[in-house]
Structures are given as structure tokens and as C-alpha cells.
Amino acid sequence: QLQASGGGLVQAGGSLRLSCAASGRTFSSGAMAWFRQAPNKEREIVAAISWSDDNTFLVDSVKGRFTISRDNDKNTVYLQMSRLKPEDTAFYYCAYGGSYFYTINGGAMDYWGKGTQVTVSS
């Protein structure tokens, strides 16, 4: 089970840290990713991190503003979001995929969390 938390309402330029805690199993391979979906838009991958090495992925629109990291001991992945913009407003989901490569290339994810709302006011 994946549980996302940390969303909320923030002004443009502000910061939020999302957390995704995995329970019920320990991941030592594959990847965790953050996706987001805004109203009337398709879901997009925002960031991903491999559980077994240092590979990370960030979509171009968040590079330089967002950072993804993990804590293996806590089985938790974080998305640090800084310099937030109104266009970052969306429902953010975390998900686990069995392959980092397929995760960042549109492959199907194995587990999804329930997500958390991020709203950035202008």
C-alpha cells in the first residue's frame, strides 16, 4: 500500500514536500514515481527514482524546482517542490513500477497510492 501526504494550498513561489510511504512490503528494486493530473488534462509523470541505484528522472517543466529522494530505511519517497507555480496545481499520485526504465518511459505501474492535492495560488 502506498500512502501519499504533504499536499496543500501554497502561494506561488512557495514550497511543499510530498511523502509517499510504502507499507506491506519493502522495495529493493524497481522505481517509485510521482504523477500529477490537473483538471481537464492528462496524467503526466513528474519524477521518478530507482530503488536500487542513483537514477532519478524529472520532467522538464519541474527541473531546477523539484527534487525527488528516497529513504530506504523508511521505505519512503519524497518530492520536494520549490518555487511552485500555479500550473503545478494538480492531484499528485505516487506509484511503484517494477522497472525504472519502463516507469520513465510510460510503462504500466504496479501499485498506486491515493494521491494528494496540491494547489498553488497566484
N, CA, C and O atoms as CSV, one atom per row, in Angstrom:
chain,resi,resn,atom,element,x,y,z
A,1,GLN,N,N,0.847,-1.189,0.000
A,1,GLN,CA,C,0.000,0.000,0.000
A,1,GLN,C,C,0.884,1.242,0.000
A,1,GLN,O,O,1.880,1.313,0.719
A,2,LEU,N,N,0.504,2.210,-0.813
A,2,LEU,CA,C,1.247,3.457,-0.895
A,2,LEU,C,C,0.379,4.583,-0.359
A,2,LEU,O,O,-0.781,4.723,-0.747
A,3,GLN,N,N,0.937,5.374,0.519
A,3,GLN,CA,C,0.192,6.476,1.125
A,3,GLN,C,C,0.917,7.779,0.873
A,3,GLN,O,O,2.023,7.996,1.367
A,4,ALA,N,N,0.283,8.647,0.097
A,4,ALA,CA,C,0.865,9.953,-0.200
A,4,ALA,C,C,0.342,10.990,0.781
A,4,ALA,O,O,-0.811,10.927,1.209
A,5,SER,N,N,1.191,11.938,1.130
A,5,SER,CA,C,0.788,13.010,2.036
A,5,SER,C,C,1.639,14.237,1.751
A,5,SER,O,O,2.629,14.173,1.021
A,6,GLY,N,N,1.234,15.356,2.341
A,6,GLY,CA,C,2.029,16.567,2.226
A,6,GLY,C,C,1.463,17.622,1.305
A,6,GLY,O,O,2.024,18.713,1.207
A,7,GLY,N,N,0.380,17.333,0.636
A,7,GLY,CA,C,-0.209,18.329,-0.242
A,7,GLY,C,C,-0.865,19.452,0.543
A,7,GLY,O,O,-0.978,19.394,1.768
A,8,GLY,N,N,-1.291,20.465,-0.179
A,8,GLY,CA,C,-1.962,21.582,0.476
A,8,GLY,C,C,-2.052,22.776,-0.438
A,8,GLY,O,O,-1.823,22.683,-1.644
A,9,LEU,N,N,-2.391,23.903,0.163
A,9,LEU,CA,C,-2.534,25.169,-0.559
A,9,LEU,C,C,-1.322,26.037,-0.246
A,9,LEU,O,O,-0.974,26.235,0.918
A,10,VAL,N,N,-0.688,26.548,-1.283
A,10,VAL,CA,C,0.501,27.368,-1.093
A,10,VAL,C,C,0.489,28.483,-2.134
A,10,VAL,O,O,-0.068,28.323,-3.220
A,11,GLN,N,N,1.098,29.591,-1.801
A,11,GLN,CA,C,1.195,30.693,-2.755
A,11,GLN,C,C,2.305,30.426,-3.760
A,11,GLN,O,O,3.253,29.691,-3.483
A,12,ALA,N,N,2.171,31.021,-4.902
A,12,ALA,CA,C,3.209,30.890,-5.923
A,12,ALA,C,C,4.562,31.312,-5.348
A,12,ALA,O,O,4.673,32.313,-4.640
A,13,GLY,N,N,5.574,30.529,-5.668
A,13,GLY,CA,C,6.904,30.769,-5.132
A,13,GLY,C,C,7.188,29.991,-3.862
A,13,GLY,O,O,8.332,29.931,-3.413
A,14,GLY,N,N,6.175,29.405,-3.290
A,14,GLY,CA,C,6.334,28.649,-2.063
A,14,GLY,C,C,6.813,27.231,-2.296
A,14,GLY,O,O,7.138,26.840,-3.417
A,15,SER,N,N,6.848,26.465,-1.207
A,15,SER,CA,C,7.377,25.100,-1.254
A,15,SER,C,C,6.449,24.131,-0.535
A,15,SER,O,O,5.711,24.505,0.376
A,16,LEU,N,N,6.507,22.905,-0.961
A,16,LEU,CA,C,5.818,21.801,-0.297
A,16,LEU,C,C,6.687,20.564,-0.437
A,16,LEU,O,O,7.450,20.436,-1.395
A,17,ARG,N,N,6.570,19.654,0.520
A,17,ARG,CA,C,7.246,18.365,0.395
A,17,ARG,C,C,6.205,17.266,0.471
A,17,ARG,O,O,5.496,17.133,1.468
A,18,LEU,N,N,6.121,16.489,-0.580
A,18,LEU,CA,C,5.232,15.338,-0.595
A,18,LEU,C,C,5.990,14.104,-0.133
A,18,LEU,O,O,7.179,13.944,-0.410
A,19,SER,N,N,5.287,13.246,0.568
A,19,SER,CA,C,5.868,11.983,1.016
A,19,SER,C,C,5.013,10.836,0.506
A,19,SER,O,O,3.792,10.952,0.406
A,20,CYS,N,N,5.653,9.752,0.191
A,20,CYS,CA,C,4.952,8.536,-0.218
A,20,CYS,C,C,5.548,7.384,0.573
A,20,CYS,O,O,6.679,6.966,0.327
A,21,ALA,N,N,4.788,6.884,1.508
A,21,ALA,CA,C,5.247,5.805,2.366
A,21,ALA,C,C,4.659,4.482,1.896
A,21,ALA,O,O,3.455,4.366,1.669
A,22,ALA,N,N,5.513,3.510,1.758
A,22,ALA,CA,C,5.073,2.189,1.335
A,22,ALA,C,C,4.960,1.285,2.554
A,22,ALA,O,O,5.857,1.242,3.396
A,23,SER,N,N,3.877,0.582,2.636
A,23,SER,CA,C,3.683,-0.359,3.732
A,23,SER,C,C,3.312,-1.721,3.166
A,23,SER,O,O,2.764,-1.828,2.068
A,24,GLY,N,N,3.613,-2.729,3.914
A,24,GLY,CA,C,3.245,-4.070,3.492
A,24,GLY,C,C,4.317,-4.807,2.723
A,24,GLY,O,O,4.284,-6.033,2.612
A,25,ARG,N,N,5.277,-4.052,2.186
A,25,ARG,CA,C,6.399,-4.689,1.512
A,25,ARG,C,C,7.552,-3.711,1.470
A,25,ARG,O,O,7.364,-2.499,1.569
A,26,THR,N,N,8.737,-4.251,1.323
A,26,THR,CA,C,9.940,-3.436,1.204
A,26,THR,C,C,10.446,-3.527,-0.230
A,26,THR,O,O,10.602,-4.615,-0.785
A,27,PHE,N,N,10.697,-2.361,-0.815
A,27,PHE,CA,C,11.162,-2.330,-2.187
A,27,PHE,C,C,12.693,-2.276,-2.229
A,27,PHE,O,O,13.314,-1.468,-1.539
A,28,SER,N,N,13.277,-3.129,-3.033
A,28,SER,CA,C,14.729,-3.103,-3.234
A,28,SER,C,C,15.066,-2.996,-4.713
A,28,SER,O,O,16.240,-2.953,-5.081
A,29,SER,N,N,14.075,-2.953,-5.540
A,29,SER,CA,C,14.293,-2.819,-6.973
A,29,SER,C,C,13.108,-2.056,-7.558
A,29,SER,O,O,12.164,-1.711,-6.847
A,30,GLY,N,N,13.172,-1.801,-8.844
A,30,GLY,CA,C,12.102,-1.037,-9.469
A,30,GLY,C,C,12.222,0.439,-9.165
A,30,GLY,O,O,13.307,0.925,-8.845
A,31,ALA,N,N,11.128,1.148,-9.262
A,31,ALA,CA,C,11.155,2.592,-9.114
A,31,ALA,C,C,9.858,3.104,-8.516
A,31,ALA,O,O,8.794,2.501,-8.656
A,32,MET,N,N,9.983,4.223,-7.852
A,32,MET,CA,C,8.815,4.956,-7.373
A,32,MET,C,C,8.708,6.239,-8.179
A,32,MET,O,O,9.710,6.892,-8.471
A,33,ALA,N,N,7.500,6.582,-8.528
A,33,ALA,CA,C,7.310,7.775,-9.339
A,33,ALA,C,C,6.180,8.626,-8.791
A,33,ALA,O,O,5.267,8.140,-8.125
A,34,TRP,N,N,6.273,9.902,-9.092
A,34,TRP,CA,C,5.192,10.829,-8.799
A,34,TRP,C,C,4.551,11.231,-10.130
A,34,TRP,O,O,5.234,11.598,-11.085
A,35,PHE,N,N,3.243,11.150,-10.159
A,35,PHE,CA,C,2.463,11.594,-11.296
A,35,PHE,C,C,1.548,12.725,-10.827
A,35,PHE,O,O,1.306,12.884,-9.631
A,36,ARG,N,N,1.054,13.490,-11.762
A,36,ARG,CA,C,0.063,14.502,-11.416
A,36,ARG,C,C,-0.973,14.602,-12.521
A,36,ARG,O,O,-0.710,14.323,-13.691
A,37,GLN,N,N,-2.149,15.007,-12.104
A,37,GLN,CA,C,-3.227,15.223,-13.067
A,37,GLN,C,C,-4.001,16.466,-12.680
A,37,GLN,O,O,-4.565,16.556,-11.590
A,38,ALA,N,N,-4.016,17.402,-13.576
A,38,ALA,CA,C,-4.779,18.627,-13.385
A,38,ALA,C,C,-6.128,18.473,-14.073
A,38,ALA,O,O,-6.276,17.636,-14.964
A,39,PRO,N,N,-7.119,19.276,-13.670
A,39,PRO,CA,C,-8.441,19.188,-14.299
A,39,PRO,C,C,-8.353,19.357,-15.813
A,39,PRO,O,O,-7.695,20.268,-16.316
A,40,ASN,N,N,-9.019,18.477,-16.512
A,40,ASN,CA,C,-9.090,18.518,-17.974
A,40,ASN,C,C,-7.744,18.300,-18.663
A,40,ASN,O,O,-7.572,18.647,-19.832
A,41,LYS,N,N,-6.806,17.729,-17.938
A,41,LYS,CA,C,-5.513,17.413,-18.529
A,41,LYS,C,C,-5.195,15.948,-18.297
A,41,LYS,O,O,-5.729,15.317,-17.385
A,42,GLU,N,N,-4.322,15.421,-19.130
A,42,GLU,CA,C,-3.901,14.037,-18.953
A,42,GLU,C,C,-2.918,13.910,-17.797
A,42,GLU,O,O,-2.203,14.852,-17.453
A,43,ARG,N,N,-2.905,12.745,-17.223
A,43,ARG,CA,C,-1.945,12.487,-16.163
A,43,ARG,C,C,-0.537,12.460,-16.752
A,43,ARG,O,O,-0.321,11.922,-17.838
A,44,GLU,N,N,0.400,13.035,-16.041
A,44,GLU,CA,C,1.787,13.049,-16.508
A,44,GLU,C,C,2.715,12.629,-15.385
A,44,GLU,O,O,2.444,12.858,-14.206
A,45,ILE,N,N,3.804,12.016,-15.776
A,45,ILE,CA,C,4.836,11.687,-14.795
A,45,ILE,C,C,5.621,12.947,-14.477
A,45,ILE,O,O,5.969,13.715,-15.374
A,46,VAL,N,N,5.894,13.154,-13.214
A,46,VAL,CA,C,6.621,14.335,-12.758
A,46,VAL,C,C,8.058,13.984,-12.398
A,46,VAL,O,O,8.995,14.692,-12.768
A,47,ALA,N,N,8.219,12.878,-11.670
A,47,ALA,CA,C,9.545,12.485,-11.201
A,47,ALA,C,C,9.559,10.997,-10.909
A,47,ALA,O,O,8.521,10.384,-10.661
A,48,ALA,N,N,10.746,10.433,-10.944
A,48,ALA,CA,C,10.892,9.021,-10.612
A,48,ALA,C,C,12.256,8.786,-10.010
A,48,ALA,O,O,13.208,9.518,-10.280
A,49,ILE,N,N,12.339,7.752,-9.186
A,49,ILE,CA,C,13.616,7.409,-8.564
A,49,ILE,C,C,13.725,5.898,-8.481
A,49,ILE,O,O,12.770,5.206,-8.127
A,50,SER,N,N,14.888,5.411,-8.810
A,50,SER,CA,C,15.154,3.989,-8.705
A,50,SER,C,C,15.379,3.593,-7.250
A,50,SER,O,O,15.974,4.346,-6.480
A,51,TRP,N,N,14.903,2.413,-6.881
A,51,TRP,CA,C,15.138,1.930,-5.531
A,51,TRP,C,C,16.536,1.333,-5.370
A,51,TRP,O,O,17.032,1.231,-4.248
A,52,SER,N,N,17.179,0.939,-6.468
A,52,SER,CA,C,18.415,0.165,-6.359
A,52,SER,C,C,19.677,0.919,-6.748
A,52,SER,O,O,20.783,0.436,-6.504
A,53,ASP,N,N,19.532,2.102,-7.353
A,53,ASP,CA,C,20.723,2.874,-7.701
A,53,ASP,C,C,20.373,4.358,-7.629
A,53,ASP,O,O,19.346,4.731,-7.063
A,54,ASP,N,N,21.214,5.189,-8.194
A,54,ASP,CA,C,21.042,6.638,-8.037
A,54,ASP,C,C,20.270,7.293,-9.178
A,54,ASP,O,O,20.226,8.519,-9.276
A,55,ASN,N,N,19.668,6.488,-10.028
A,55,ASN,CA,C,18.939,7.067,-11.152
A,55,ASN,C,C,17.711,7.837,-10.691
A,55,ASN,O,O,16.915,7.347,-9.890
A,56,THR,N,N,17.572,9.043,-11.207
A,56,THR,CA,C,16.387,9.848,-10.985
A,56,THR,C,C,15.945,10.478,-12.295
A,56,THR,O,O,16.733,10.641,-13.226
A,57,PHE,N,N,14.672,10.826,-12.344
A,57,PHE,CA,C,14.085,11.453,-13.521
A,57,PHE,C,C,13.199,12.610,-13.068
A,57,PHE,O,O,12.460,12.499,-12.090
A,58,LEU,N,N,13.287,13.709,-13.791
A,58,LEU,CA,C,12.397,14.846,-13.579
A,58,LEU,C,C,11.895,15.314,-14.937
A,58,LEU,O,O,12.676,15.430,-15.882
A,59,VAL,N,N,10.622,15.577,-15.038
A,59,VAL,CA,C,10.089,16.126,-16.280
A,59,VAL,C,C,10.641,17.541,-16.450
A,59,VAL,O,O,10.909,18.232,-15.467
A,60,ASP,N,N,10.808,17.960,-17.686
A,60,ASP,CA,C,11.478,19.238,-17.949
A,60,ASP,C,C,10.840,20.414,-17.215
A,60,ASP,O,O,11.542,21.322,-16.768
A,61,SER,N,N,9.531,20.402,-17.093
A,61,SER,CA,C,8.835,21.543,-16.511
A,61,SER,C,C,9.125,21.755,-15.031
A,61,SER,O,O,8.815,22.816,-14.490
A,62,VAL,N,N,9.708,20.772,-14.371
A,62,VAL,CA,C,9.995,20.914,-12.936
A,62,VAL,C,C,11.481,20.887,-12.622
A,62,VAL,O,O,11.872,21.049,-11.466
A,63,LYS,N,N,12.306,20.686,-13.627
A,63,LYS,CA,C,13.747,20.659,-13.384
A,63,LYS,C,C,14.213,21.990,-12.819
A,63,LYS,O,O,13.819,23.057,-13.288
A,64,GLY,N,N,15.060,21.904,-11.801
A,64,GLY,CA,C,15.537,23.105,-11.133
A,64,GLY,C,C,14.624,23.571,-10.015
A,64,GLY,O,O,14.991,24.455,-9.242
A,65,ARG,N,N,13.431,22.983,-9.921
A,65,ARG,CA,C,12.478,23.370,-8.864
A,65,ARG,C,C,12.103,22.205,-7.955
A,65,ARG,O,O,11.890,22.393,-6.757
A,66,PHE,N,N,12.024,21.017,-8.516
A,66,PHE,CA,C,11.621,19.835,-7.747
A,66,PHE,C,C,12.809,18.902,-7.579
A,66,PHE,O,O,13.702,18.845,-8.425
A,67,THR,N,N,12.802,18.177,-6.476
A,67,THR,CA,C,13.812,17.157,-6.215
A,67,THR,C,C,13.114,15.914,-5.694
A,67,THR,O,O,12.211,16.002,-4.863
A,68,ILE,N,N,13.532,14.769,-6.179
A,68,ILE,CA,C,12.991,13.509,-5.676
A,68,ILE,C,C,14.094,12.784,-4.915
A,68,ILE,O,O,15.251,12.762,-5.333
A,69,SER,N,N,13.713,12.199,-3.802
A,69,SER,CA,C,14.683,11.470,-2.990
A,69,SER,C,C,13.978,10.314,-2.302
A,69,SER,O,O,12.751,10.217,-2.324
A,70,ARG,N,N,14.752,9.453,-1.702
A,70,ARG,CA,C,14.158,8.302,-1.023
A,70,ARG,C,C,14.881,8.022,0.274
A,70,ARG,O,O,16.041,8.396,0.449
A,71,ASP,N,N,14.188,7.364,1.177
A,71,ASP,CA,C,14.765,6.874,2.428
A,71,ASP,C,C,14.456,5.385,2.469
A,71,ASP,O,O,13.333,4.974,2.760
A,72,ASN,N,N,15.468,4.593,2.171
A,72,ASN,CA,C,15.242,3.151,2.101
A,72,ASN,C,C,14.829,2.577,3.455
A,72,ASN,O,O,13.998,1.671,3.516
A,73,ASP,N,N,15.395,3.094,4.525
A,73,ASP,CA,C,15.059,2.574,5.857
A,73,ASP,C,C,13.591,2.800,6.186
A,73,ASP,O,O,12.962,1.981,6.857
A,74,LYS,N,N,13.052,3.912,5.711
A,74,LYS,CA,C,11.659,4.239,5.986
A,74,LYS,C,C,10.732,3.805,4.847
A,74,LYS,O,O,9.514,3.965,4.924
A,75,ASN,N,N,11.334,3.254,3.790
A,75,ASN,CA,C,10.523,2.818,2.644
A,75,ASN,C,C,9.650,3.970,2.133
A,75,ASN,O,O,8.474,3.793,1.816
A,76,THR,N,N,10.258,5.136,2.068
A,76,THR,CA,C,9.521,6.358,1.752
A,76,THR,C,C,10.259,7.144,0.668
A,76,THR,O,O,11.488,7.212,0.644
A,77,VAL,N,N,9.475,7.727,-0.213
A,77,VAL,CA,C,9.997,8.593,-1.263
A,77,VAL,C,C,9.436,9.986,-1.059
A,77,VAL,O,O,8.279,10.147,-0.673
A,78,TYR,N,N,10.255,10.987,-1.318
A,78,TYR,CA,C,9.860,12.380,-1.117
A,78,TYR,C,C,9.928,13.145,-2.430
A,78,TYR,O,O,10.762,12.862,-3.291
A,79,LEU,N,N,9.050,14.103,-2.565
A,79,LEU,CA,C,9.118,15.046,-3.668
A,79,LEU,C,C,9.157,16.442,-3.064
A,79,LEU,O,O,8.143,16.958,-2.595
A,80,GLN,N,N,10.321,17.035,-3.081
A,80,GLN,CA,C,10.479,18.399,-2.591
A,80,GLN,C,C,10.177,19.349,-3.738
A,80,GLN,O,O,10.846,19.330,-4.771
A,81,MET,N,N,9.170,20.171,-3.544
A,81,MET,CA,C,8.727,21.086,-4.589
A,81,MET,C,C,8.976,22.520,-4.124
A,81,MET,O,O,8.458,22.947,-3.092
A,82,SER,N,N,9.761,23.244,-4.884
A,82,SER,CA,C,10.099,24.623,-4.556
A,82,SER,C,C,9.722,25.518,-5.729
A,82,SER,O,O,9.496,25.052,-6.846
A,83,ARG,N,N,9.662,26.807,-5.446
A,83,ARG,CA,C,9.321,27.800,-6.482
A,83,ARG,C,C,8.084,27.362,-7.246
A,83,ARG,O,O,8.052,27.372,-8.477
A,84,LEU,N,N,7.070,26.979,-6.488
A,84,LEU,CA,C,5.857,26.456,-7.096
A,84,LEU,C,C,5.147,27.509,-7.932
A,84,LEU,O,O,5.175,28.702,-7.631
A,85,LYS,N,N,4.513,27.029,-8.985
A,85,LYS,CA,C,3.778,27.879,-9.913
A,85,LYS,C,C,2.316,27.441,-9.943
A,85,LYS,O,O,2.005,26.295,-9.620
A,86,PRO,N,N,1.425,28.342,-10.327
A,86,PRO,CA,C,0.013,27.947,-10.426
A,86,PRO,C,C,-0.196,26.740,-11.340
A,86,PRO,O,O,-1.099,25.937,-11.107
A,87,GLU,N,N,0.619,26.611,-12.361
A,87,GLU,CA,C,0.465,25.473,-13.264
A,87,GLU,C,C,0.908,24.146,-12.658
A,87,GLU,O,O,0.736,23.096,-13.277
A,88,ASP,N,N,1.477,24.181,-11.455
A,88,ASP,CA,C,1.778,22.939,-10.729
A,88,ASP,C,C,0.548,22.405,-9.991
A,88,ASP,O,O,0.580,21.302,-9.445
A,89,THR,N,N,-0.516,23.176,-9.976
A,89,THR,CA,C,-1.747,22.737,-9.313
A,89,THR,C,C,-2.260,21.465,-9.963
A,89,THR,O,O,-2.489,21.418,-11.171
A,90,ALA,N,N,-2.437,20.437,-9.151
A,90,ALA,CA,C,-2.882,19.134,-9.656
A,90,ALA,C,C,-3.061,18.183,-8.488
A,90,ALA,O,O,-2.700,18.486,-7.351
A,91,PHE,N,N,-3.625,17.029,-8.797
A,91,PHE,CA,C,-3.668,15.940,-7.835
A,91,PHE,C,C,-2.427,15.097,-8.092
A,91,PHE,O,O,-2.197,14.637,-9.210
A,92,TYR,N,N,-1.637,14.902,-7.051
A,92,TYR,CA,C,-0.368,14.197,-7.186
A,92,TYR,C,C,-0.497,12.777,-6.635
A,92,TYR,O,O,-0.984,12.565,-5.525
A,93,TYR,N,N,-0.053,11.821,-7.431
A,93,TYR,CA,C,-0.095,10.418,-7.056
A,93,TYR,C,C,1.320,9.866,-7.000
A,93,TYR,O,O,2.189,10.282,-7.767
A,94,CYS,N,N,1.546,8.924,-6.085
A,94,CYS,CA,C,2.784,8.165,-6.151
A,94,CYS,C,C,2.435,6.750,-6.612
A,94,CYS,O,O,1.332,6.253,-6.383
A,95,ALA,N,N,3.382,6.138,-7.250
A,95,ALA,CA,C,3.151,4.804,-7.793
A,95,ALA,C,C,4.463,4.040,-7.864
A,95,ALA,O,O,5.542,4.625,-7.951
A,96,TYR,N,N,4.344,2.728,-7.826
A,96,TYR,CA,C,5.516,1.870,-7.909
A,96,TYR,C,C,5.492,1.082,-9.212
A,96,TYR,O,O,4.462,0.545,-9.619
A,97,GLY,N,N,6.647,1.030,-9.849
A,97,GLY,CA,C,6.794,0.221,-11.039
A,97,GLY,C,C,7.962,-0.728,-10.885
A,97,GLY,O,O,8.951,-0.392,-10.233
A,98,GLY,N,N,7.865,-1.892,-11.466
A,98,GLY,CA,C,8.893,-2.904,-11.307
A,98,GLY,C,C,10.173,-2.642,-12.072
A,98,GLY,O,O,11.184,-3.304,-11.841
A,99,SER,N,N,10.139,-1.681,-12.983
A,99,SER,CA,C,11.302,-1.350,-13.792
A,99,SER,C,C,11.446,0.161,-13.885
A,99,SER,O,O,10.510,0.856,-14.282
A,100,TYR,N,N,12.618,0.669,-13.517
A,100,TYR,CA,C,12.855,2.109,-13.628
A,100,TYR,C,C,12.741,2.541,-15.090
A,100,TYR,O,O,12.156,3.582,-15.388
A,101,PHE,N,N,13.290,1.757,-15.984
A,101,PHE,CA,C,13.271,2.125,-17.396
A,101,PHE,C,C,11.826,2.244,-17.910
A,101,PHE,O,O,11.472,3.223,-18.567
A,102,TYR,N,N,11.013,1.249,-17.607
A,102,TYR,CA,C,9.640,1.297,-18.091
A,102,TYR,C,C,8.836,2.374,-17.368
A,102,TYR,O,O,7.934,2.978,-17.949
A,103,THR,N,N,9.161,2.610,-16.119
A,103,THR,CA,C,8.459,3.656,-15.375
A,103,THR,C,C,8.612,5.003,-16.054
A,103,THR,O,O,7.630,5.727,-16.216
A,104,ILE,N,N,9.841,5.356,-16.459
A,104,ILE,CA,C,10.053,6.673,-17.038
A,104,ILE,C,C,9.710,6.720,-18.520
A,104,ILE,O,O,9.755,7.782,-19.141
A,105,ASN,N,N,9.371,5.578,-19.077
A,105,ASN,CA,C,9.005,5.535,-20.486
A,105,ASN,C,C,7.557,5.129,-20.721
A,105,ASN,O,O,7.200,4.602,-21.775
A,106,GLY,N,N,6.745,5.385,-19.724
A,106,GLY,CA,C,5.316,5.204,-19.904
A,106,GLY,C,C,4.791,3.820,-19.637
A,106,GLY,O,O,3.655,3.515,-20.000
A,107,GLY,N,N,5.583,2.972,-19.012
A,107,GLY,CA,C,5.125,1.626,-18.720
A,107,GLY,C,C,4.061,1.597,-17.634
A,107,GLY,O,O,3.899,2.554,-16.876
A,108,ALA,N,N,3.353,0.506,-17.573
A,108,ALA,CA,C,2.303,0.369,-16.562
A,108,ALA,C,C,2.918,0.273,-15.169
A,108,ALA,O,O,3.946,-0.376,-14.980
A,109,MET,N,N,2.295,0.910,-14.215
A,109,MET,CA,C,2.744,0.872,-12.830
A,109,MET,C,C,2.026,-0.258,-12.093
A,109,MET,O,O,0.892,-0.612,-12.416
A,110,ASP,N,N,2.713,-0.814,-11.096
A,110,ASP,CA,C,2.154,-1.963,-10.386
A,110,ASP,C,C,1.243,-1.558,-9.229
A,110,ASP,O,O,0.229,-2.210,-8.980
A,111,TYR,N,N,1.594,-0.498,-8.533
A,111,TYR,CA,C,0.804,-0.056,-7.384
A,111,TYR,C,C,0.640,1.460,-7.446
A,111,TYR,O,O,1.546,2.190,-7.849
A,112,TRP,N,N,-0.545,1.908,-7.034
A,112,TRP,CA,C,-0.836,3.335,-6.988
A,112,TRP,C,C,-1.276,3.741,-5.600
A,112,TRP,O,O,-2.015,3.018,-4.932
A,113,GLY,N,N,-0.813,4.911,-5.169
A,113,GLY,CA,C,-1.327,5.496,-3.947
A,113,GLY,C,C,-2.572,6.308,-4.242
A,113,GLY,O,O,-2.930,6.504,-5.403
A,114,LYS,N,N,-3.236,6.784,-3.193
A,114,LYS,CA,C,-4.485,7.525,-3.361
A,114,LYS,C,C,-4.267,8.968,-3.753
A,114,LYS,O,O,-5.192,9.603,-4.259
A,115,GLY,N,N,-3.107,9.500,-3.545
A,115,GLY,CA,C,-2.810,10.836,-4.005
A,115,GLY,C,C,-3.100,11.925,-3.006
A,115,GLY,O,O,-3.739,11.713,-1.975
A,116,THR,N,N,-2.604,13.107,-3.349
A,116,THR,CA,C,-2.788,14.277,-2.500
A,116,THR,C,C,-2.891,15.514,-3.379
A,116,THR,O,O,-2.214,15.612,-4.402
A,117,GLN,N,N,-3.741,16.464,-2.979
A,117,GLN,CA,C,-3.991,17.655,-3.782
A,117,GLN,C,C,-2.954,18.731,-3.495
A,117,GLN,O,O,-2.650,19.029,-2.340
A,118,VAL,N,N,-2.427,19.299,-4.548
A,118,VAL,CA,C,-1.533,20.453,-4.447
A,118,VAL,C,C,-2.189,21.609,-5.192
A,118,VAL,O,O,-2.509,21.496,-6.375
A,119,THR,N,N,-2.384,22.715,-4.492
A,119,THR,CA,C,-2.983,23.893,-5.099
A,119,THR,C,C,-2.060,25.080,-4.886
A,119,THR,O,O,-1.698,25.410,-3.757
A,120,VAL,N,N,-1.686,25.715,-5.987
A,120,VAL,CA,C,-0.783,26.866,-5.928
A,120,VAL,C,C,-1.557,28.096,-6.381
A,120,VAL,O,O,-2.023,28.169,-7.518
A,121,SER,N,N,-1.685,29.049,-5.488
A,121,SER,CA,C,-2.427,30.270,-5.812
A,121,SER,C,C,-1.482,31.332,-6.368
A,121,SER,O,O,-0.310,31.406,-5.997
A,122,SER,N,N,-2.018,32.140,-7.258
A,122,SER,CA,C,-1.182,33.183,-7.894
A,122,SER,C,C,-1.192,34.474,-7.101
A,122,SER,O,O,-0.545,35.444,-7.494
